Amino acid sequence: MFLESKSENQQIFLPELEGKNIQLFIKREDKIHPDVSGNKFRKLKYNLVKAIQQKKQMVLTFGGAYSNHILATAAAGNINNLKTVGIIRGDELGNDLESTLTSNPTLQKSADYGMQFEFISRERYREKYDPTFLKSLEEKFGDFHLIPEGGTNELAVQGCEEILTNDDEQFDYICCCVGTGGTLSGLICSSKHYQKIIGFPALKGNFLKEEVAKRVHRRENWKLMNEYHFGGYAKFSDGLIHFINRFKAQTDIPLDPIYTGKMMFGILDMIEKDQFSKNAKILVIHTGGLQGIEGFNKMLEKKKRELKLDA
């Protein structure tokens, strides 16, 4: 494949862990590649293998203006000499593309990798998997391999099953943030029966439970912690930003405010409340997404907020 996928486990030492008889490690999937890191690499791996095997010249996918998946697809396509098309939610972004790219580092980097954009209205975006709409995209762009929004499909789950290695069999708990559920599903499928897999959704609602259950072959060694979404996707608080900056200062590990920051906040809160078993060994999966920090800080600056994430 196009990248070396091996990642290291780094032990975390924090004041909150003292006296808790718990060992906490983080799998640094974020170090795989600056723009195709973490679960994005895992989800794209077998999708691109299939595209190449089927002699497709192009991959097409969907996402928002700051999507980690959009940038990762653009970068991975560039590395593999595949054309890429991003169908982006928000037709107003296409009115002045130069201005949009200037203010949006995610889309700018994607364009630098050669991605072609199609900006569509939010109403039309809801029809993204409608056969008639997909046919119109094929007529416009040509034959393509379709990757769903967020990258999650059976091939993505297959890739995410490779996150855990033989060395990880020592851990009692595996923790992961959750967007569409593909990464969590892969971890559940490749885990040992004695391991407990805990997902921390970034979205509100219980719908993810059903989505994950479809993919994990009746395994029951997992659960979702729905208390740490901070109001829902892309929502945050000043306290979360301060937590992420403090964690970075203490460990030299960057987190993002949409996924990994909320997950780590939840894990440490659970440790404080003694919700893990005594002498537990916990492995946290760092799913990347750090490219979004620059755009997040620009958003804070635009809103005249004094807060800023330490990159």
C-alpha positions as CSV (number, residue, x, y, z in Angstrom):
1,M,0.0,0.0,0.0
2,F,1.0,3.6,-0.3
3,L,2.2,4.2,3.3
4,E,3.8,2.4,6.2
5,S,1.0,1.7,8.7
6,K,2.9,0.7,11.8
7,S,2.2,2.9,14.9
8,E,3.6,2.9,18.4
9,N,2.0,2.7,21.8
10,Q,3.0,5.6,24.1
11,Q,2.4,5.4,27.8
12,I,0.7,8.5,29.4
13,F,1.7,9.8,32.8
14,L,-0.7,12.3,34.3
15,P,-1.4,13.5,37.9
16,E,-5.0,12.2,37.5
17,L,-3.6,8.7,37.2
18,E,-1.7,8.7,40.5
19,G,-3.0,6.3,43.0
20,K,-5.5,4.8,40.5
21,N,-3.6,1.6,39.7
22,I,-4.3,2.1,36.0
23,Q,-1.9,2.1,33.1
24,L,-2.9,4.3,30.2
25,F,-1.4,4.0,26.7
26,I,-2.2,5.8,23.4
27,K,-1.7,4.2,20.0
28,R,-0.2,7.0,17.9
29,E,-2.0,6.3,14.6
30,D,-1.8,10.1,14.1
31,K,1.8,9.7,13.1
32,I,1.2,7.5,10.0
33,H,1.1,10.5,7.7
34,P,0.4,14.3,8.1
35,D,-2.7,14.2,5.9
36,V,-3.7,10.5,5.7
37,S,-3.4,9.7,9.4
38,G,-5.1,7.5,11.9
39,N,-8.4,5.9,10.9
40,K,-8.5,7.8,7.6
41,F,-5.5,5.8,6.4
42,R,-7.2,2.6,7.6
43,K,-10.5,3.4,6.0
44,L,-9.0,4.4,2.7
45,K,-6.5,1.5,2.4
46,Y,-8.7,-1.2,0.9
47,N,-11.0,1.2,-0.9
48,L,-8.0,2.4,-2.9
49,V,-6.8,-1.1,-3.4
50,K,-10.2,-2.0,-4.9
51,A,-10.2,1.1,-7.1
52,I,-6.7,0.3,-8.5
53,Q,-7.6,-3.4,-9.0
54,Q,-10.7,-2.4,-10.9
55,K,-8.6,0.0,-13.0
56,K,-10.5,3.0,-11.9
57,Q,-8.9,6.3,-12.7
58,M,-10.8,8.3,-10.1
59,V,-12.3,8.2,-6.6
60,L,-15.2,10.4,-5.6
61,T,-16.4,11.1,-2.1
62,F,-18.4,13.5,0.1
63,G,-17.7,15.7,3.0
64,G,-18.0,19.1,4.8
65,A,-15.7,22.0,4.3
66,Y,-13.3,21.0,7.1
67,S,-13.6,17.2,6.6
68,N,-10.5,15.2,7.6
69,H,-11.8,12.5,5.2
70,I,-11.9,14.9,2.2
71,L,-8.2,15.9,2.7
72,A,-7.1,12.4,3.4
73,T,-8.8,11.2,0.2
74,A,-7.1,14.0,-1.8
75,A,-3.7,13.2,-0.4
76,A,-4.1,9.4,-0.8
77,G,-5.3,9.8,-4.3
78,N,-2.3,12.0,-5.2
79,I,0.1,9.4,-3.7
80,N,-1.5,6.7,-5.8
81,N,-1.9,8.7,-9.0
82,L,-5.7,8.6,-8.8
83,K,-7.8,11.6,-9.6
84,T,-10.1,12.7,-6.8
85,V,-13.4,14.5,-6.6
86,G,-14.9,16.0,-3.5
87,I,-18.6,16.7,-3.3
88,I,-18.7,19.4,-0.7
89,R,-21.7,20.4,1.4
90,G,-22.5,24.1,1.0
91,D,-23.0,25.6,-2.5
92,E,-22.2,29.1,-1.2
93,L,-18.6,28.0,-0.9
94,G,-18.3,27.8,-4.6
95,N,-19.4,31.3,-5.3
96,D,-15.8,32.7,-4.7
97,L,-13.5,29.7,-4.7
98,E,-10.4,31.7,-4.3
99,S,-11.7,33.3,-1.2
100,T,-13.0,30.0,0.1
101,L,-9.6,28.4,-0.3
102,T,-7.8,31.3,1.3
103,S,-9.9,31.0,4.4
104,N,-10.1,27.2,4.5
105,P,-6.8,25.3,4.9
106,T,-8.5,21.9,4.6
107,L,-9.9,22.7,1.1
108,Q,-6.7,24.5,0.1
109,K,-4.5,21.5,0.9
110,S,-7.0,19.2,-0.9
111,A,-6.8,21.5,-4.0
112,D,-3.0,21.4,-3.8
113,Y,-3.2,17.6,-4.0
114,G,-5.3,18.0,-7.1
115,M,-8.8,17.4,-5.9
116,Q,-11.6,18.7,-8.0
117,F,-14.6,20.1,-6.1
118,E,-18.3,20.2,-6.6
119,F,-20.1,22.4,-4.1
120,I,-23.8,21.5,-3.6
121,S,-26.6,22.8,-1.5
122,R,-27.4,21.2,1.9
123,E,-30.7,20.0,0.5
124,R,-29.1,18.2,-2.4
125,Y,-26.4,16.9,-0.2
126,R,-29.0,14.8,1.6
127,E,-29.6,13.0,-1.6
128,K,-25.9,12.0,-2.0
129,Y,-26.6,8.3,-2.3
130,D,-29.6,8.6,-4.5
131,P,-29.0,6.5,-7.7
132,T,-30.2,9.3,-9.9
133,F,-27.9,11.8,-8.3
134,L,-24.9,9.4,-8.5
135,K,-25.7,8.8,-12.1
136,S,-25.6,12.6,-12.8
137,L,-22.2,12.7,-11.1
138,E,-20.9,9.9,-13.3
139,E,-22.1,11.7,-16.4
140,K,-20.3,14.9,-15.3
141,F,-17.0,13.4,-14.0
142,G,-16.7,10.0,-15.6
143,D,-16.3,6.5,-14.1
144,F,-15.3,6.6,-10.5
145,H,-14.9,4.5,-7.3
146,L,-17.4,5.8,-4.8
147,I,-16.2,6.2,-1.2
148,P,-19.0,7.2,1.2
149,E,-19.0,10.3,3.5
150,G,-16.5,9.6,6.4
151,G,-15.1,6.6,4.5
152,T,-17.1,4.0,6.3
153,N,-18.1,0.8,4.4
154,E,-17.1,-2.9,4.6
155,L,-13.7,-2.2,3.1
156,A,-13.1,0.5,5.7
157,V,-14.0,-1.8,8.6
158,Q,-11.6,-4.4,7.1
159,G,-8.8,-1.8,7.2
160,C,-9.7,-0.7,10.8
161,E,-9.4,-4.4,11.9
162,E,-5.7,-4.0,11.3
163,I,-5.2,-1.3,14.0
164,L,-4.8,-3.8,16.8
165,T,-1.7,-6.0,16.7
166,N,-0.6,-9.0,18.7
167,D,1.2,-6.6,21.1
168,D,-2.2,-5.1,22.0
169,E,-3.6,-8.4,23.4
170,Q,-2.3,-7.3,26.9
171,F,-4.9,-4.5,27.2
172,D,-8.1,-4.9,29.1
173,Y,-9.9,-1.9,27.5
174,I,-9.6,-0.3,24.0
175,C,-11.0,3.2,23.7
176,C,-11.9,5.0,20.5
177,C,-13.8,8.1,19.4
178,V,-16.7,7.5,17.1
179,G,-18.0,9.4,14.1
180,T,-19.7,7.0,11.6
181,G,-18.8,3.9,13.6
182,G,-16.4,2.2,11.1
183,T,-13.3,2.4,13.2
184,L,-15.1,1.1,16.3
185,S,-16.6,-1.7,14.3
186,G,-13.1,-2.8,13.1
187,L,-11.7,-2.7,16.6
188,I,-14.6,-4.8,17.9
189,C,-14.2,-7.4,15.2
190,S,-10.4,-7.8,15.8
191,S,-10.5,-7.6,19.6
192,K,-10.1,-10.5,22.0
193,H,-13.2,-11.8,23.8
194,Y,-11.8,-10.6,27.2
195,Q,-11.2,-7.1,26.0
196,K,-13.8,-4.3,26.5
197,I,-14.2,-1.9,23.6
198,I,-15.5,1.6,24.5
199,G,-16.6,4.1,21.9
200,F,-17.0,7.9,22.5
201,P,-19.4,9.3,20.0
202,A,-18.9,12.9,18.8
203,L,-22.6,13.0,17.7
204,K,-25.7,13.2,19.9
205,G,-28.2,10.4,19.8
206,N,-28.3,6.6,20.1
207,F,-28.5,5.8,16.3
208,L,-24.8,4.7,16.2
209,K,-25.5,1.7,18.4
210,E,-27.6,0.1,15.7
211,E,-25.1,1.0,13.0
212,V,-22.2,-0.6,14.8
213,A,-24.3,-3.7,15.8
214,K,-24.9,-4.4,12.1
215,R,-21.1,-4.8,11.4
216,V,-19.8,-6.7,14.4
217,H,-21.2,-10.2,14.0
218,R,-23.2,-10.3,17.3
219,R,-20.2,-9.5,19.4
220,E,-21.2,-7.9,22.8
221,N,-17.9,-6.8,24.3
222,W,-18.5,-3.2,23.5
223,K,-20.4,-0.1,24.6
224,L,-20.9,3.5,23.7
225,M,-20.4,6.4,26.2
226,N,-22.8,9.1,25.0
227,E,-22.1,11.6,27.8
228,Y,-19.0,13.3,26.3
229,H,-20.1,14.8,23.0
230,F,-20.1,18.4,24.4
231,G,-23.4,19.2,22.7
232,G,-22.9,17.4,19.5
233,Y,-20.8,17.3,16.4
234,A,-18.4,20.3,16.1
235,K,-19.7,21.7,19.4
236,F,-17.2,22.5,22.2
237,S,-16.7,24.5,25.4
238,D,-14.0,26.7,26.7
239,G,-13.2,24.0,29.2
240,L,-12.6,21.4,26.5
241,I,-10.1,23.7,24.7
242,H,-8.3,24.3,28.0
243,F,-8.2,20.6,28.6
244,I,-6.8,19.8,25.2
245,N,-4.1,22.5,25.6
246,R,-3.2,21.2,29.1
247,F,-3.0,17.6,27.9
248,K,-0.7,18.7,25.1
249,A,1.6,20.6,27.6
250,Q,1.7,17.6,29.9
251,T,2.2,14.8,27.3
252,D,3.3,16.5,24.1
253,I,0.4,14.7,22.4
254,P,-1.9,16.9,20.3
255,L,-5.7,16.2,20.3
256,D,-8.4,17.7,18.1
257,P,-11.6,19.3,19.5
258,I,-14.1,17.3,17.5
259,Y,-13.1,13.7,18.2
260,T,-10.0,12.8,20.2
261,G,-10.1,15.7,22.7
262,K,-13.7,14.7,23.8
263,M,-12.7,11.1,24.0
264,M,-9.7,11.7,26.2
265,F,-11.7,14.0,28.4
266,G,-14.2,11.2,28.8
267,I,-11.6,8.6,29.6
268,L,-10.0,10.7,32.3
269,D,-13.4,11.5,33.8
270,M,-14.2,7.8,33.9
271,I,-10.9,7.1,35.6
272,E,-11.6,9.8,38.2
273,K,-15.0,8.1,38.8
274,D,-13.4,4.6,39.1
275,Q,-15.4,3.3,36.2
276,F,-12.5,1.1,35.0
277,S,-11.6,-2.1,36.8
278,K,-8.7,-2.1,39.3
279,N,-5.2,-2.6,37.7
280,A,-6.7,-2.0,34.3
281,K,-4.5,-1.5,31.2
282,I,-6.2,0.9,28.8
283,L,-5.3,1.5,25.2
284,V,-6.6,4.7,23.5
285,I,-6.6,4.9,19.7
286,H,-5.5,8.2,18.4
287,T,-7.5,8.5,15.2
288,G,-5.6,11.6,13.8
289,G,-7.7,14.5,12.6
290,L,-5.1,17.1,13.6
291,Q,-5.2,18.9,10.3
292,G,-8.4,20.4,11.5
293,I,-6.8,22.4,14.3
294,E,-5.6,25.2,11.9
295,G,-9.1,25.7,10.5
296,F,-10.6,25.5,14.0
297,N,-8.3,28.3,15.2
298,K,-9.3,30.4,12.2
299,M,-12.9,29.9,13.1
300,L,-12.2,31.0,16.7
301,E,-10.3,34.0,15.4
302,K,-13.2,34.9,13.1
303,K,-15.6,34.8,16.0
304,K,-13.2,37.1,17.9
305,R,-12.6,34.4,20.6
306,E,-9.4,34.7,22.7
307,L,-9.2,31.0,22.9
308,K,-6.7,29.1,20.7
309,L,-5.7,25.4,20.3
310,D,-2.0,24.8,20.7
311,A,-0.9,23.1,17.5
